[in-house]
């Protein structure tokens, strides 16, 4: 309370007042441990070097590449790539030779996945230099083609409410809850699993929100010691005199936003400086880092936990307004207007492909044709290559296209019958 009796906001306060219900919510027991980048996937376009192709013909096992020791192996078609180079000590996985593009043609032939410990151990600019160095060793005509990023907040003193799924408002229709299937409903594409240790909203090709018990997940993959060492480094952001923010006897819950590289590209094309009007035009992880706070805040506006209709839950207000992503670099949150730019359909664009595929599935349903014959017919069309390229940009393989046709065909038949 101020000198004149007016109410003043405490920048570190964690008491929230609901004037309609005339009640307080006390979040002083919530401990925000760390918010940082959990995963980076940097994409590259180019042509595979002859030595890279020769490497692909080697037997699976240990190989030398770009001055490092890697383990070479083949990967399934679902990944979109044919080969994988992995070095767990470096925290890097190189997926190369795209299934849908000829090896002697320029295309999306390389994706480098970076683990949490590799992200945590070095500056983002130095990490980007390492990724570009490896990409240059694998490709000629190399160019960066955006990155995917996962931003994760770890906290204690909060447990997802029993009605979390009902109160989580989002634009996405897909909702999943893991840990032993107990129910599944087609109407809203939501599944309810077991004791509710993990929840997921949204699609992998856009923006996803995941909420899960990080303590249990880390223990299951034998990484709890590592994560405890990370959590113990951070003091209480609300009380600098509290050095022991992490409490070993309490579970850690993670709230994670996962941005597909196509969505990151939309932000790069649509977000601009409020001072100069210049678009951010980032194409890699290092240039995206100053804008991670903007992506975090945008995501918590796209997915909202409500206490009642149109009113955000106090916890959501706390983590939206008070959390900053730990990057070691200055944030441009207050200097940038963040928007997603959606390309309009001109010529035979991706929108045209999506419309065509929707009409194609309808025709299959009318004629009683199954997904297997449908994909075979689709591959005979002169525009099949355009369709492949469109879905390859979404990291979808031919098998993924088949599965999508099968799912949509089944949904149409079940909901409207064949004679539609």
N, C-alpha and C positions, 0 to 999 in steps of 0.2 A: 504494500500500500504506500503510495507516495505521500508527500507532505501535505498536499491539498485534499487527500482522501481518495484520489483517483487510483484505479488499479493499473499497475505496471507489470509488464511481462518480464519474467526472469529468463535470460537467455539459456540458463542451465537448469531451469525448473522442469520438473516431471510430474506436476499435478495438473490435471485437465478438468475443467468444469463444464458440465452439460447444463445450459440454462433451461432447456425444456424439461429435463428430468430433475433439475435442481440437485445434481449429485456430482461428487468428485471422483476422479479415477487417479489412483496413486501408482505411478510407474517408477517410483524411486528404487524399487527392487530389481528393475530390469538393468542388466549389465550389457552394454554394447561392447563386445570384445574387439572385433576387428572387421573392417570392410575393405576388401581388396579384390584383385583380379584372380580368378581361380583357373581360367582356361583361356588360351589364345590359339586361334587357328588362322594362320596367315596363308592366303592363297596367291598363287603366281600363275601367269601365263607365259608361254614360250615354247620352244622346240627342244626336244630331248637331245642332249649331246650324244654322239656315238659311244663315248665311254660309259655314259649312263645306261644306254641300251645294252651295252656289253655286260654291264654289271647285272642287269636284269636276267641275263642268260646264265649267270653263275648259279651254283648249287646253293640252296638255303644254308645259312650259317654266318660266321663272322667274316666281315669284309672291311677293307679300308676305303674310306670315302672322304675327300676334302680334308685330309689330315687327321681324321677321327676314326675310331673303331666303331662299327655298327653291326647289328645283327640283321641280316637280309632274310625276308620271307615273303611268300605270296599272301594276298589277302582276298577275301570274298568280294563278289560283285557288288554287294550292298554298299561297300565303301565308295564305289565309283572309281577306284584305282586298282591296279593289278599288283603292285609291289609296295613293300614297307621296309624302311630302314629305321631301326630303333636303337637308341642309346639311353637307357634309364638313368645312368649317372649324369649325363648332360640334361636329361629331362626333355628330350626331343624325339619326335617321330616324324619321318618324312614319308608321305604317301605319294607315289609317282606313277606315271604312265596311265593316263585316263582311259577307261574302257571305251568311251564313246568318241574318241578323237584318234585319228591315225598318228602313230608315233613320229612320222616325218612331217607332221603339220603343226603349225602354231596353235596352241590351245591351252586349256586349263589342266596342265600336266603335273602340277605339284601343289601339295598342301602340307604345311609344316605345323604340327600340333605341339604346343608347349605346355609342360606340366606346371603345377602350382609352385613347386620348389625352384624351378628354373626362372619363373617370373619373379619370385621373391628374392632371389639371390643377386640380381643385377639390375642396373638402371635400364629403363625401357629403351633408351636410345642405343645403348651398347648391345642389348638383346636384339634389337632390330638389325644392327650391323651384322650380327652373327647369322641371323636368318637370311639376310640378303646374300651374305657370303656363300652359304650353303646352296641357295637358289641359283647363284651364278655358276656354281660348280656342276649343277644338274642340268641347266638350261642355257640355250642361246636365245637371243632376242627376249631376254627376261624382262618382265614388267610385273609390278605388284598389282593384284586385283582384289584388294580389300581383305579385311580380316573379320572373323567372328570372335566374340568375346563374351565371357561369363563373369558377372560381378556378384560377389557373395558377401553377405553380412552374417556374422556369427554372433549370437547373443545368448544370454542366460537369464533366468528369472522370468521366463515367459514360455508357456506351452500353448500350442494351437488349441483353440476352443473346440468343443465337440461339434459345433455347428459351423466349422470353418468353411466347408464347401458351400453351404447355403449363404454365408455372409460375404464370400469373396466375389466381388462384382468385377467382371471383365468382359471384353469384346469377344474373346475366344470362346468357341463352343466346346472344345475338347477339354475335359477335366478328368484326371485320373488320380487314384489313391491306391497306394501299394501296401504290400505285406499280407498276403493271403486273401484271395478273392472271397468276398462275402456277398456282394451283389453287383449287378451290372444292368444298366438301363439304356436302351437305344435312344430314347427321346432326347436326352441332352448329351449323349455320348460320354456319360460319366460312369466311372467304375468306383466302387467302394471296397477297400481292402482292409481286412484284419483290424488291428489296433490303431491304425492311422499314424504310421511312422513316417510316411512320405506322401506328398501331394504334388501334382503337376498340372498346370494349366497352359494351354496354347499349343501350337504346333512347332516342330523342330525347324521348319523352314521359315519361321517368322520370329516372334519374341515369345519366350516361355518364362513362366514363373514357377519355381520349385521351392517347396518348403519341406524340410526333412530333418530328422534327428542326425546331426553330423557326428555326434559321439558314437552312435551305433554304426553308422556308415564307415567311419574311420577305423573303428575296431574290427569290422568285418573284412576290411582290405588290409589290415595290419599296418595302418598309418596313424594310429592314435598317438604314439610317442612323438611323431613329427608335428602333428597339429597342436599338441599340448605345448611343445616348445615354441611354436608360433604365437599361440594365445597368451603365453606367459610374458611375452615381450611388451604387451600393450597395457598401459595404465588406464585408470578410469577417466574417460573424457569429461565427466561431470565433476570430478574431484581429483585434482592433481596430487593430493596428499595420499591417495589410495593406490599404492603400487600393485596390489594383488587383485586386479580386476577379474581375472579368471579364477573360478572356484572349482577345484577338482571333484567335489562331491555333487556337482550339479550337471545335468546334461546340457550340451550345447545344441541349440537349434539353428539351422541355416536358412536364410531367405535369399534366394539366388535368382538373378535375372540373366537369361541366356539369349543373346542377340545373334541371329543368323547374319552371315556376311552381307546378304542382300538388304537386310534392314539397316545395317550400319551404313551401307552405301546410300540408302535413302536419306539418312541423316546427313551424310557428307554432302549430298547434292542440295539439300533443302535448308540447312542451318547456316546462319551467317552472323558476322560480328555486328553488334548493335552500334558500333562506332563508325565502321567503314562500309558495312554492307557486303563485305567480301565473304563468299561461301568458304566453309572450312576445307572442303575438297580433300579430306584425308583418304589415303589409300593403304595405310598400314597401321600397325599397333602403336608405334612410337608417336605418330601424329594424332592418334585418337586419344591418347592418355589424358591430355588437358581437358577433354570433353566427357570423361567418364562420369563425373558428378551430374552432368546434364542428362546422360543416358539413365543413370540411377533414378533421378527425380522423374524423368519421363515415364519410366517403367512403373513406378509406384503411383502414377496417375492413370496409367492404362489398366493396371490391376489394383483394385482398391478393396481393402477389408473394411466393411461397414459395421458400425454399432447399431444403426437403424437406417431406414431408407434415406439415401442421399447424404448421410453423415458418416464421415470417416471415423474408424476406430481410433482412439487415442494413440495406440501403439503405432498405427500407420502414420499418423501425424508426426510422431517422434522420430521415426526412422526416415521419413521423407525430408523433414526440415533440418534435422540435427546431424545426420550421418554424412560423412565425407569419405570418398574412396581413397585409401592409402596408396599413393603412387610415388611419393618423393618429389613431385613436381607441382608447380602452381596450377590451380584450376582456373578454367575460363568460363565457369558456370555463370557468373554475374556479367560477363561481357558478350554472351552469345545468346541468340534467339534460336531455340531448337525446334525444328520442324522436319517432318518426313516429306520428301518429294516423290510423288507417284508419277511415273511416266505415262503420258497419254498414249492411246492406241493410234499409231500412224503406220500405214502400210501393214505388213504382216508381222505384227509385234507379238509379244508374249500374251497380251490380252486376247488377240485373235486365236492363238493356240488354245487357250483355256476355253474360249467360247466354242471352238470347233470340237474339242474333246467332250464338252458337256452335251452338245447335240449328237455326237457320235455315240455316246453311251445311251442316249434316249432311243436312237435308231436300233441299237443292239437289243434293247429291251423289247421294242415293238416286234422285232423279228424273231425273238426267242433265241438269239445267238449268244453263246457263252463268252467269257473273257478270253479264253485261250484262242478261239477262232477270231475274236475281235482284234487281238494284238497282232495276229498273223496278217489279217486284212490291212491293218494300219501300216504295217511295215512295207506293204506293196505300193503305198501311195508315193507320188513323186516329192511330197513335202515331208516325208518321214525324217529326213536329215534335219530339217528345221525344227521339228517336234523334239528330236533327240537333243539338239543344242539347247532348246528352251529349258528342258528338264535337267540337262547336265549342269546348267547354270545354277539350278536349285539343289545340286548334288544328288540328283535322282537318276538311278540307273534304269536300264530297260526292264529289269525285274520290278523296280519300284513303280514304273508306269503300268505294268501288268497288274500289280496289286491295287493300284488306285482305280483302274478300270473295274476290276473285280469287286471292290468295295462299293463303288458308286452304282454299279449294275445291280448288286444285291439290294442296296438301299432303295433304288427305284422300283425294283420288282416287288419288294416287300411293302413299300408304302403306296404304290399306285397300280401295281399289277403289270402284266406284260402288254395289255391292249391299251396303251396310252399314246 
